Amino acid sequence: MVLILTVPVTVNSLLCDVTKVAWKNDVGNIIVINTYAGHNSKTMTTYIPFSQGKCGNYNPITLTESESKYFIRKYKNFQGCPVRITILQYVPYTIFMTNNGRVVHISGIDGNILNLLLERLNASMDIVASADHGGPGNFTNGSATGSFGDLVNNLADIMAPAIMLHFNRYSAAQISYAYNALHIVWCVPKRREIYAWAKVFLPFYTTTTPLLTLSLLLLIGRVKFVLWLGKTKRSSRRLIRAIVFKILGLLLGQPIKFVTGHWLINSIFVLWIWFCLIVRVVYQSDLIERFEKKVLEPPLNTIEKALSNVEGHGGLSGFIEFYRNTCIEKNYQPLTFKDLPVYIKRVGSGKRFLLGTDVLLIKYYNQEVQIIDDHVIWIPVCFYMRPRWPAANEVKNLIAKVAESGFLDKIKRDYQSKWSKIKLSNQGNAVPLRLSSLSALFFGLIMWYFACTVVLGIEILYDKYKLKSK
C-alpha cells in the first residue's frame, strides 16, 4: 500500500499517527510519501513492527532512495514476540501436553511443522485456546464457529492442526501453502471368519489324502496277491477283511496284534507301521497349518455393497462436501475430532459401521479393518490464518520451503517407523482355539455314533433273519 500525503508534514507525530493506524488495522506493507514543510524533497516512510526489541513498534523509519526494495520483509524476525495459536488435539497431527490447564508442549506431524515455523520466525507461542469449543468450525451465513471463529474474531493468528481446504473458510481467512494431503478411504470391520468348524476337515483336502488312499489300496492289493500266490485255504474274504481292519487300526495308532503265516505279509505290515508314522506327522503339520488359515466372508468391493451390510456410516463433518448427491450423503453421521478415534477402534473391534477416515489414523491406532477400494480421495490441507494478518505471506513462503525440503516426509517416516515397531511388539501372541473350531469334532463323533448304531441294528436284524431261515 502506498499512501501519499498531499499536505506537508510539520511534525513527526503526524507520521507516527499514520503508522499507528496502519498497525492497528493490519496494514503492514505501507509506504507513506510526504514532504516536510519548508522542504521540496519528498520522503518515503514506513515502519517495522518487530524491531529494536519491541512488539508492535510502529515508530516511522525513513527509506533512502538507495534501498533495493521498498517493501521490505518485515516479519522474518518477530524478536521473540508472541504469535497467537488456537489448537485442537488431533492425534497424530497435533499432540499437546498441559500443566494446570496450560499447554506446555506441542508435538505431532502438524505440531512439529508449527514448532519449526515459529523457531524460524524467532517467535514465541501464545496458546489462546486449546479446549474443543465446536471443533475446527466453519464460516456460514456471515458467522464463524469453533476454532475457526477465533481467527475470524481476531482472537488468534494461526489455527492448528492443518485442515482441509473449504470454500467457506477460504473466503473468510488466509491460508498457508498446502503442504500435505489426507488420504481419505472408507473402511468397515475386517472380514469375519465363516465355517470355523470346518477347520478340522481342511487337512483332509490336501494332496496327502489321495496319496494315502492310493497307498492303502496298493497295500491291500499286495496282500491279496501274496495270499493268492500262497494258495491259502482259509477264507480269503474273511482274511482280507481282518487285514483291512488291522491296517486302519495301525493308521489310527491303535495297538494291533498281527501274526500271519506269510513272512512277506508280516514284512509289509512292518513297513506299513513305518509309513503310518510318517503320514501321522504330515497330517499333524497340515492340521496346524490349516488351523492358522481362515475362511473369510466375501469382501465388500463397493460403497453400495458396504452400505447395505452396515448399521450406519459417517466421518468428519467436512468430508460430506466431497460426496454431495451420492449414496453417502443420505443418513451421513458427522463426527468430531474426539469421536473419530473412538469409532476407528470400534470398527477395528467389529462394529458394523462404514467410516470415512484418513489412512494415517488407521495406522496410528493399529486397527485391522477392511478398506473399500471405492470413492478414495486425496484432500489438500493447510494452516488457516487470521484474515488480514500481515505475516501470513511470510508464513506461507516458509511452509513452502519446509515442504519442498522434504521435512514433512521425514516427520511422517519417523512416526510410521515408530508405529511399525509398536505393532511388531504387539504381535506374536498365541490365540487359543475356540469351541466353534472344535465343534466339528463333537459333531463328527455324534454322526459316527449314529452310523455305528444304524450298522449295529442292521446286523442284529440280519442275524435274526438268518436264524429264522435256518
Contacts in CASP RR format, 6 or more apart in sequence:
PFRMAT RR
TARGET T0000
AUTHOR 0000-0000-0000
METHOD contacts of the structure
MODEL  1
MVLILTVPVTVNSLLCDVTKVAWKNDVGNIIVINTYAGHNSKTMTTYIPF
SQGKCGNYNPITLTESESKYFIRKYKNFQGCPVRITILQYVPYTIFMTNN
GRVVHISGIDGNILNLLLERLNASMDIVASADHGGPGNFTNGSATGSFGD
LVNNLADIMAPAIMLHFNRYSAAQISYAYNALHIVWCVPKRREIYAWAKV
FLPFYTTTTPLLTLSLLLLIGRVKFVLWLGKTKRSSRRLIRAIVFKILGL
LLGQPIKFVTGHWLINSIFVLWIWFCLIVRVVYQSDLIERFEKKVLEPPL
NTIEKALSNVEGHGGLSGFIEFYRNTCIEKNYQPLTFKDLPVYIKRVGSG
KRFLLGTDVLLIKYYNQEVQIIDDHVIWIPVCFYMRPRWPAANEVKNLIA
KVAESGFLDKIKRDYQSKWSKIKLSNQGNAVPLRLSSLSALFFGLIMWYF
ACTVVLGIEILYDKYKLKSK
1 22 0 8 1.000
1 27 0 8 1.000
1 28 0 8 1.000
1 29 0 8 1.000
1 30 0 8 1.000
1 31 0 8 1.000
2 30 0 8 1.000
2 31 0 8 1.000
2 33 0 8 1.000
3 18 0 8 1.000
3 30 0 8 1.000
3 31 0 8 1.000
3 32 0 8 1.000
3 33 0 8 1.000
4 32 0 8 1.000
4 33 0 8 1.000
4 34 0 8 1.000
5 18 0 8 1.000
5 32 0 8 1.000
5 33 0 8 1.000
5 34 0 8 1.000
5 35 0 8 1.000
8 34 0 8 1.000
8 35 0 8 1.000
8 36 0 8 1.000
8 37 0 8 1.000
8 38 0 8 1.000
9 15 0 8 1.000
9 34 0 8 1.000
9 35 0 8 1.000
9 36 0 8 1.000
9 37 0 8 1.000
10 36 0 8 1.000
10 37 0 8 1.000
12 60 0 8 1.000
15 32 0 8 1.000
15 34 0 8 1.000
15 45 0 8 1.000
15 60 0 8 1.000
16 58 0 8 1.000
16 59 0 8 1.000
16 60 0 8 1.000
18 32 0 8 1.000
18 60 0 8 1.000
19 30 0 8 1.000
19 32 0 8 1.000
19 45 0 8 1.000
19 46 0 8 1.000
19 47 0 8 1.000
19 58 0 8 1.000
19 59 0 8 1.000
19 60 0 8 1.000
20 58 0 8 1.000
22 28 0 8 1.000
22 30 0 8 1.000
22 47 0 8 1.000
22 58 0 8 1.000
23 47 0 8 1.000
23 49 0 8 1.000
23 56 0 8 1.000
23 58 0 8 1.000
25 388 0 8 1.000
26 388 0 8 1.000
26 389 0 8 1.000
26 390 0 8 1.000
27 390 0 8 1.000
28 47 0 8 1.000
28 49 0 8 1.000
28 74 0 8 1.000
28 390 0 8 1.000
29 71 0 8 1.000
29 74 0 8 1.000
29 390 0 8 1.000
30 46 0 8 1.000
30 47 0 8 1.000
31 44 0 8 1.000
31 45 0 8 1.000
31 46 0 8 1.000
31 63 0 8 1.000
31 70 0 8 1.000
31 71 0 8 1.000
32 44 0 8 1.000
32 45 0 8 1.000
32 46 0 8 1.000
32 60 0 8 1.000
33 42 0 8 1.000
33 43 0 8 1.000
33 44 0 8 1.000
33 45 0 8 1.000
34 42 0 8 1.000
34 43 0 8 1.000
34 45 0 8 1.000
35 41 0 8 1.000
35 42 0 8 1.000
35 43 0 8 1.000
36 43 0 8 1.000
43 62 0 8 1.000
44 62 0 8 1.000
44 63 0 8 1.000
44 70 0 8 1.000
45 60 0 8 1.000
45 61 0 8 1.000
45 62 0 8 1.000
45 63 0 8 1.000
46 60 0 8 1.000
46 61 0 8 1.000
46 63 0 8 1.000
46 70 0 8 1.000
46 72 0 8 1.000
47 57 0 8 1.000
47 58 0 8 1.000
47 59 0 8 1.000
47 60 0 8 1.000
47 61 0 8 1.000
48 57 0 8 1.000
48 61 0 8 1.000
48 72 0 8 1.000
48 74 0 8 1.000
49 55 0 8 1.000
49 56 0 8 1.000
49 57 0 8 1.000
49 58 0 8 1.000
49 74 0 8 1.000
49 75 0 8 1.000
49 390 0 8 1.000
50 56 0 8 1.000
50 57 0 8 1.000
50 74 0 8 1.000
50 75 0 8 1.000
50 77 0 8 1.000
50 78 0 8 1.000
50 79 0 8 1.000
50 80 0 8 1.000
50 81 0 8 1.000
51 57 0 8 1.000
51 79 0 8 1.000
53 79 0 8 1.000
54 79 0 8 1.000
55 78 0 8 1.000
55 79 0 8 1.000
55 80 0 8 1.000
55 81 0 8 1.000
55 82 0 8 1.000
56 81 0 8 1.000
63 70 0 8 1.000
73 394 0 8 1.000
74 390 0 8 1.000
75 121 0 8 1.000
75 390 0 8 1.000
75 391 0 8 1.000
75 394 0 8 1.000
76 121 0 8 1.000
76 394 0 8 1.000
77 121 0 8 1.000
77 122 0 8 1.000
78 121 0 8 1.000
78 122 0 8 1.000
78 123 0 8 1.000
78 124 0 8 1.000
78 391 0 8 1.000
79 122 0 8 1.000
80 122 0 8 1.000
80 123 0 8 1.000
80 124 0 8 1.000
81 123 0 8 1.000
81 124 0 8 1.000
82 123 0 8 1.000
82 124 0 8 1.000
82 125 0 8 1.000
82 126 0 8 1.000
83 118 0 8 1.000
83 121 0 8 1.000
83 123 0 8 1.000
83 124 0 8 1.000
83 125 0 8 1.000
83 126 0 8 1.000
83 157 0 8 1.000
83 158 0 8 1.000
83 391 0 8 1.000
84 126 0 8 1.000
84 128 0 8 1.000
84 155 0 8 1.000
84 156 0 8 1.000
84 157 0 8 1.000
84 158 0 8 1.000
85 114 0 8 1.000
85 125 0 8 1.000
85 126 0 8 1.000
85 127 0 8 1.000
85 128 0 8 1.000
85 156 0 8 1.000
85 157 0 8 1.000
85 158 0 8 1.000
85 159 0 8 1.000
85 160 0 8 1.000
86 127 0 8 1.000
86 128 0 8 1.000
86 129 0 8 1.000
86 130 0 8 1.000
86 147 0 8 1.000
86 150 0 8 1.000
86 151 0 8 1.000
86 155 0 8 1.000
86 156 0 8 1.000
86 158 0 8 1.000
86 159 0 8 1.000
86 160 0 8 1.000
87 94 0 8 1.000
87 96 0 8 1.000
87 103 0 8 1.000
87 106 0 8 1.000
87 127 0 8 1.000
87 129 0 8 1.000
87 130 0 8 1.000
87 147 0 8 1.000
87 159 0 8 1.000
87 160 0 8 1.000
87 161 0 8 1.000
88 94 0 8 1.000
88 130 0 8 1.000
88 132 0 8 1.000
88 135 0 8 1.000
88 136 0 8 1.000
88 147 0 8 1.000
88 160 0 8 1.000
88 161 0 8 1.000
88 337 0 8 1.000
89 95 0 8 1.000
89 96 0 8 1.000
89 130 0 8 1.000
89 132 0 8 1.000
89 337 0 8 1.000
89 338 0 8 1.000
90 110 0 8 1.000
90 161 0 8 1.000
90 337 0 8 1.000
91 108 0 8 1.000
91 341 0 8 1.000
91 364 0 8 1.000
92 108 0 8 1.000
92 109 0 8 1.000
92 360 0 8 1.000
92 361 0 8 1.000
92 364 0 8 1.000
92 415 0 8 1.000
93 108 0 8 1.000
93 109 0 8 1.000
93 110 0 8 1.000
93 111 0 8 1.000
93 161 0 8 1.000
93 162 0 8 1.000
94 106 0 8 1.000
94 108 0 8 1.000
94 110 0 8 1.000
94 111 0 8 1.000
94 114 0 8 1.000
94 160 0 8 1.000
94 161 0 8 1.000
95 106 0 8 1.000
95 107 0 8 1.000
95 108 0 8 1.000
95 111 0 8 1.000
96 103 0 8 1.000
96 105 0 8 1.000
96 106 0 8 1.000
96 107 0 8 1.000
96 130 0 8 1.000
97 103 0 8 1.000
97 104 0 8 1.000
97 105 0 8 1.000
98 104 0 8 1.000
98 130 0 8 1.000
101 130 0 8 1.000
102 127 0 8 1.000
103 127 0 8 1.000
103 130 0 8 1.000
106 114 0 8 1.000
106 115 0 8 1.000
106 125 0 8 1.000
106 160 0 8 1.000
107 115 0 8 1.000
108 411 0 8 1.000
108 415 0 8 1.000
109 180 0 8 1.000
109 408 0 8 1.000
109 411 0 8 1.000
109 412 0 8 1.000
109 415 0 8 1.000
110 160 0 8 1.000
110 161 0 8 1.000
110 162 0 8 1.000
110 180 0 8 1.000
110 383 0 8 1.000
111 160 0 8 1.000
111 161 0 8 1.000
112 411 0 8 1.000
113 162 0 8 1.000
113 179 0 8 1.000
113 399 0 8 1.000
113 402 0 8 1.000
113 407 0 8 1.000
113 408 0 8 1.000
113 411 0 8 1.000
114 125 0 8 1.000
114 158 0 8 1.000
114 160 0 8 1.000
114 383 0 8 1.000
116 402 0 8 1.000
116 407 0 8 1.000
117 395 0 8 1.000
117 398 0 8 1.000
117 399 0 8 1.000
117 402 0 8 1.000
118 124 0 8 1.000
118 125 0 8 1.000
120 398 0 8 1.000
121 391 0 8 1.000
121 394 0 8 1.000
121 395 0 8 1.000
121 398 0 8 1.000
128 150 0 8 1.000
128 155 0 8 1.000
128 156 0 8 1.000
129 147 0 8 1.000
129 150 0 8 1.000
129 155 0 8 1.000
129 156 0 8 1.000
132 336 0 8 1.000
132 337 0 8 1.000
132 338 0 8 1.000
133 146 0 8 1.000
133 147 0 8 1.000
134 145 0 8 1.000
134 146 0 8 1.000
134 147 0 8 1.000
134 336 0 8 1.000
135 146 0 8 1.000
135 147 0 8 1.000
135 336 0 8 1.000
135 337 0 8 1.000
136 146 0 8 1.000
136 147 0 8 1.000
136 148 0 8 1.000
136 159 0 8 1.000
136 163 0 8 1.000
136 337 0 8 1.000
137 144 0 8 1.000
137 145 0 8 1.000
137 146 0 8 1.000
137 147 0 8 1.000
137 148 0 8 1.000
137 149 0 8 1.000
138 144 0 8 1.000
138 145 0 8 1.000
138 146 0 8 1.000
138 148 0 8 1.000
138 166 0 8 1.000
138 168 0 8 1.000
138 169 0 8 1.000
139 145 0 8 1.000
139 148 0 8 1.000
139 149 0 8 1.000
139 152 0 8 1.000
139 168 0 8 1.000
139 169 0 8 1.000
139 171 0 8 1.000
139 172 0 8 1.000
139 173 0 8 1.000
140 168 0 8 1.000
142 172 0 8 1.000
144 151 0 8 1.000
144 152 0 8 1.000
144 153 0 8 1.000
144 172 0 8 1.000
147 156 0 8 1.000
147 159 0 8 1.000
148 159 0 8 1.000
148 169 0 8 1.000
148 172 0 8 1.000
148 173 0 8 1.000
148 384 0 8 1.000
149 155 0 8 1.000
150 156 0 8 1.000
150 159 0 8 1.000
151 157 0 8 1.000
151 158 0 8 1.000
151 159 0 8 1.000
151 173 0 8 1.000
151 384 0 8 1.000
151 385 0 8 1.000
151 386 0 8 1.000
151 387 0 8 1.000
152 172 0 8 1.000
152 173 0 8 1.000
152 386 0 8 1.000
152 387 0 8 1.000
154 386 0 8 1.000
156 386 0 8 1.000
157 385 0 8 1.000
157 386 0 8 1.000
157 389 0 8 1.000
157 391 0 8 1.000
158 383 0 8 1.000
158 384 0 8 1.000
158 385 0 8 1.000
158 386 0 8 1.000
158 395 0 8 1.000
159 383 0 8 1.000
159 384 0 8 1.000
159 385 0 8 1.000
160 383 0 8 1.000
161 381 0 8 1.000
162 176 0 8 1.000
162 179 0 8 1.000
162 180 0 8 1.000
162 381 0 8 1.000
162 382 0 8 1.000
162 383 0 8 1.000
163 169 0 8 1.000
163 381 0 8 1.000
163 382 0 8 1.000
163 384 0 8 1.000
164 182 0 8 1.000
164 318 0 8 1.000
164 379 0 8 1.000
164 380 0 8 1.000
164 381 0 8 1.000
165 175 0 8 1.000
165 178 0 8 1.000
165 379 0 8 1.000
165 380 0 8 1.000
165 381 0 8 1.000
165 382 0 8 1.000
166 318 0 8 1.000
166 321 0 8 1.000
169 384 0 8 1.000
172 387 0 8 1.000
173 384 0 8 1.000
173 385 0 8 1.000
173 386 0 8 1.000
173 387 0 8 1.000
174 384 0 8 1.000
174 385 0 8 1.000
174 386 0 8 1.000
174 387 0 8 1.000
174 388 0 8 1.000
174 389 0 8 1.000
174 392 0 8 1.000
175 382 0 8 1.000
175 383 0 8 1.000
175 384 0 8 1.000
175 385 0 8 1.000
175 396 0 8 1.000
176 382 0 8 1.000
176 383 0 8 1.000
176 384 0 8 1.000
176 385 0 8 1.000
176 392 0 8 1.000
176 395 0 8 1.000
176 396 0 8 1.000
176 399 0 8 1.000
177 382 0 8 1.000
177 396 0 8 1.000
177 397 0 8 1.000
177 399 0 8 1.000
177 400 0 8 1.000
177 403 0 8 1.000
178 380 0 8 1.000
178 381 0 8 1.000
178 382 0 8 1.000
179 381 0 8 1.000
179 382 0 8 1.000
179 399 0 8 1.000
179 400 0 8 1.000
179 402 0 8 1.000
179 403 0 8 1.000
179 408 0 8 1.000
180 380 0 8 1.000
180 381 0 8 1.000
180 382 0 8 1.000
180 403 0 8 1.000
180 408 0 8 1.000
181 378 0 8 1.000
181 379 0 8 1.000
181 380 0 8 1.000
181 381 0 8 1.000
182 358 0 8 1.000
182 360 0 8 1.000
182 378 0 8 1.000
182 379 0 8 1.000
182 381 0 8 1.000
183 358 0 8 1.000
183 359 0 8 1.000
183 360 0 8 1.000
183 376 0 8 1.000
183 378 0 8 1.000
184 319 0 8 1.000
184 322 0 8 1.000
184 356 0 8 1.000
184 357 0 8 1.000
184 358 0 8 1.000
184 359 0 8 1.000
184 376 0 8 1.000
184 377 0 8 1.000
184 378 0 8 1.000
184 379 0 8 1.000
185 356 0 8 1.000
185 357 0 8 1.000
185 358 0 8 1.000
185 359 0 8 1.000
185 362 0 8 1.000
185 371 0 8 1.000
185 372 0 8 1.000
185 376 0 8 1.000
186 303 0 8 1.000
186 306 0 8 1.000
186 313 0 8 1.000
186 354 0 8 1.000
186 355 0 8 1.000
186 356 0 8 1.000
186 371 0 8 1.000
186 372 0 8 1.000
186 374 0 8 1.000
186 375 0 8 1.000
186 376 0 8 1.000
187 347 0 8 1.000
187 354 0 8 1.000
187 355 0 8 1.000
187 356 0 8 1.000
187 357 0 8 1.000
187 362 0 8 1.000
187 369 0 8 1.000
187 370 0 8 1.000
187 371 0 8 1.000
187 372 0 8 1.000
188 300 0 8 1.000
188 306 0 8 1.000
188 309 0 8 1.000
188 310 0 8 1.000
188 347 0 8 1.000
188 352 0 8 1.000
188 353 0 8 1.000
188 354 0 8 1.000
188 355 0 8 1.000
188 369 0 8 1.000
188 370 0 8 1.000
188 372 0 8 1.000
189 347 0 8 1.000
189 348 0 8 1.000
189 349 0 8 1.000
189 350 0 8 1.000
189 351 0 8 1.000
189 352 0 8 1.000
189 353 0 8 1.000
189 369 0 8 1.000
189 370 0 8 1.000
190 348 0 8 1.000
190 350 0 8 1.000
190 368 0 8 1.000
190 369 0 8 1.000
190 370 0 8 1.000
191 296 0 8 1.000
191 297 0 8 1.000
191 298 0 8 1.000
191 299 0 8 1.000
191 370 0 8 1.000
192 296 0 8 1.000
192 297 0 8 1.000
193 294 0 8 1.000
193 295 0 8 1.000
193 296 0 8 1.000
193 297 0 8 1.000
194 295 0 8 1.000
194 296 0 8 1.000
194 297 0 8 1.000
195 295 0 8 1.000
196 294 0 8 1.000
196 295 0 8 1.000
196 434 0 8 1.000
196 436 0 8 1.000
196 437 0 8 1.000
197 436 0 8 1.000
197 437 0 8 1.000
197 439 0 8 1.000
197 440 0 8 1.000
197 443 0 8 1.000
198 295 0 8 1.000
198 440 0 8 1.000
199 290 0 8 1.000
199 291 0 8 1.000
199 293 0 8 1.000
199 437 0 8 1.000
199 440 0 8 1.000
200 287 0 8 1.000
200 437 0 8 1.000
200 438 0 8 1.000
200 440 0 8 1.000
200 441 0 8 1.000
201 440 0 8 1.000
202 286 0 8 1.000
202 287 0 8 1.000
202 290 0 8 1.000
202 293 0 8 1.000
203 283 0 8 1.000
203 286 0 8 1.000
203 287 0 8 1.000
203 290 0 8 1.000
206 286 0 8 1.000
208 279 0 8 1.000
208 282 0 8 1.000
208 283 0 8 1.000
208 286 0 8 1.000
212 279 0 8 1.000
215 275 0 8 1.000
216 247 0 8 1.000
216 251 0 8 1.000
219 247 0 8 1.000
219 268 0 8 1.000
219 272 0 8 1.000
220 240 0 8 1.000
220 243 0 8 1.000
220 244 0 8 1.000
220 247 0 8 1.000
222 268 0 8 1.000
223 240 0 8 1.000
223 243 0 8 1.000
223 265 0 8 1.000
223 268 0 8 1.000
224 236 0 8 1.000
224 240 0 8 1.000
226 262 0 8 1.000
226 264 0 8 1.000
226 265 0 8 1.000
226 268 0 8 1.000
227 236 0 8 1.000
227 239 0 8 1.000
227 240 0 8 1.000
227 262 0 8 1.000
227 265 0 8 1.000
228 236 0 8 1.000
230 262 0 8 1.000
232 239 0 8 1.000
243 265 0 8 1.000
246 256 0 8 1.000
246 258 0 8 1.000
246 269 0 8 1.000
247 272 0 8 1.000
249 256 0 8 1.000
250 256 0 8 1.000
250 269 0 8 1.000
250 272 0 8 1.000
250 273 0 8 1.000
250 276 0 8 1.000
251 276 0 8 1.000
251 279 0 8 1.000
253 276 0 8 1.000
253 280 0 8 1.000
258 266 0 8 1.000
258 269 0 8 1.000
259 266 0 8 1.000
260 266 0 8 1.000
260 269 0 8 1.000
291 433 0 8 1.000
291 437 0 8 1.000
299 370 0 8 1.000
300 306 0 8 1.000
300 309 0 8 1.000
300 370 0 8 1.000
300 372 0 8 1.000
301 372 0 8 1.000
301 373 0 8 1.000
301 374 0 8 1.000
302 372 0 8 1.000
302 374 0 8 1.000
303 327 0 8 1.000
303 328 0 8 1.000
303 354 0 8 1.000
303 372 0 8 1.000
303 374 0 8 1.000
303 375 0 8 1.000
304 327 0 8 1.000
306 313 0 8 1.000
306 354 0 8 1.000
306 372 0 8 1.000
307 313 0 8 1.000
307 327 0 8 1.000
307 328 0 8 1.000
307 354 0 8 1.000
309 352 0 8 1.000
310 352 0 8 1.000
310 353 0 8 1.000
310 354 0 8 1.000
311 351 0 8 1.000
311 352 0 8 1.000
311 353 0 8 1.000
312 331 0 8 1.000
312 333 0 8 1.000
312 352 0 8 1.000
312 353 0 8 1.000
312 354 0 8 1.000
313 328 0 8 1.000
313 331 0 8 1.000
313 332 0 8 1.000
313 333 0 8 1.000
313 353 0 8 1.000
313 354 0 8 1.000
313 355 0 8 1.000
313 356 0 8 1.000
314 332 0 8 1.000
314 333 0 8 1.000
314 334 0 8 1.000
314 335 0 8 1.000
314 353 0 8 1.000
314 354 0 8 1.000
314 355 0 8 1.000
314 356 0 8 1.000
315 332 0 8 1.000
315 333 0 8 1.000
315 334 0 8 1.000
315 335 0 8 1.000
315 340 0 8 1.000
315 343 0 8 1.000
315 355 0 8 1.000
315 356 0 8 1.000
315 357 0 8 1.000
316 334 0 8 1.000
316 335 0 8 1.000
316 336 0 8 1.000
316 337 0 8 1.000
316 340 0 8 1.000
316 356 0 8 1.000
316 357 0 8 1.000
317 334 0 8 1.000
317 335 0 8 1.000
317 336 0 8 1.000
318 334 0 8 1.000
319 356 0 8 1.000
320 328 0 8 1.000
320 329 0 8 1.000
320 332 0 8 1.000
320 334 0 8 1.000
322 377 0 8 1.000
322 379 0 8 1.000
323 329 0 8 1.000
323 332 0 8 1.000
323 375 0 8 1.000
326 375 0 8 1.000
328 375 0 8 1.000
335 343 0 8 1.000
340 357 0 8 1.000
340 361 0 8 1.000
341 361 0 8 1.000
341 365 0 8 1.000
343 351 0 8 1.000
343 353 0 8 1.000
343 355 0 8 1.000
343 357 0 8 1.000
344 355 0 8 1.000
344 357 0 8 1.000
344 361 0 8 1.000
344 362 0 8 1.000
344 365 0 8 1.000
344 367 0 8 1.000
344 369 0 8 1.000
345 365 0 8 1.000
345 367 0 8 1.000
346 353 0 8 1.000
347 353 0 8 1.000
347 355 0 8 1.000
347 367 0 8 1.000
347 369 0 8 1.000
348 367 0 8 1.000
348 368 0 8 1.000
348 369 0 8 1.000
354 372 0 8 1.000
355 369 0 8 1.000
359 371 0 8 1.000
360 412 0 8 1.000
362 369 0 8 1.000
362 371 0 8 1.000
363 416 0 8 1.000
363 419 0 8 1.000
364 415 0 8 1.000
364 419 0 8 1.000
366 419 0 8 1.000
366 422 0 8 1.000
366 423 0 8 1.000
366 426 0 8 1.000
382 399 0 8 1.000
383 395 0 8 1.000
383 399 0 8 1.000
385 392 0 8 1.000
385 395 0 8 1.000
386 392 0 8 1.000
402 408 0 8 1.000
END
